[in-house]
């Protein structure tokens, strides 16, 4: 049987994963804040739908919990800024 020289660098893997999560959080933050101009002052249900659609688009189909969805939607509806923190 052939020997393998494969080695796994767990720290490098964790660092790469953390960088990916941070990039996704920045992308989501930008995308959600971009909704403000179109959805400020709209009904909360309309804003929530836009937030969920945007979240799903930028997470490859991922979902968001209702409390987070509502908090982001309320901020956007009121013209505020949101910041996504993942991980």
N, C-alpha and C positions, 0 to 999 in steps of 0.2 A: 504494500500500500504506500502511496506517495505521502510524504509529510507536507504539512502546510506551514507556512511562515506567517499566517494571518495573526495580527494583533489588533485589539480593539482599545482605542483611547477613549475611555469613558468621559474624561474631562473635556476633551475636544468635542465629543458628541453633545454633551450638555451645553457647552458654549454655543454651538451651532443652533441647537434647539432654542435656546434663550434669545439668540439674535433673530431667529425666524419669528418667534412670538412677539418680540419688540417691534419688528417691522410690520407685522399684521396689525398690531395695536395702533401704530402711527397711521397706517393706511385707513383703518376704520375710523379713527379720529377725524382725519381729513374728510373722508367721505360723508360722515354723519354731520359734521359742521357745514358741509356744502348743502345740506338739506334746508338749512336755516332760511335762506332767501326765498325758497319756494313754499315752505311750510309754516313759517312764523305766523301765528294768529289763526291757523286752521284748527279744525276739530282734533281732539286728542286721538280719536280712532284713526283718522286719516294720517296723522303724523306717525302713529304707532305702526301702521301698515308700511309706510315709507322706510321707517327705521328697520323693521324686520326684513324687508326686501333688500335693503342696502347691506345689512349684516350678513344675510344669507349669501349674497353675491360675492362679498369679499372674504368669506370664510369657507367657500366651497360647499355651501349648503348647510352651514351650521346654524344653530338657533340660539336665542338669547332668552334668559329667564324673564318672566313677566315683570318682576319688580325693577330689573335693570331696563327693560324695554320701556316701561312707563316713565322711569326717571329720565332717560335720554329724551323721550318724546316730549315730556313736559319742558325740559330745558330748551329744546329746539323750538317748541311752540311759543315760548316766551322770549325767543331771540337770544338765548344764552348760548354759551360755548360748552361743548361736552369734551371729555377726555376719556378714552378707552384705556383700561389697564387690564391686561390679561396675565394669567399665570399666578 
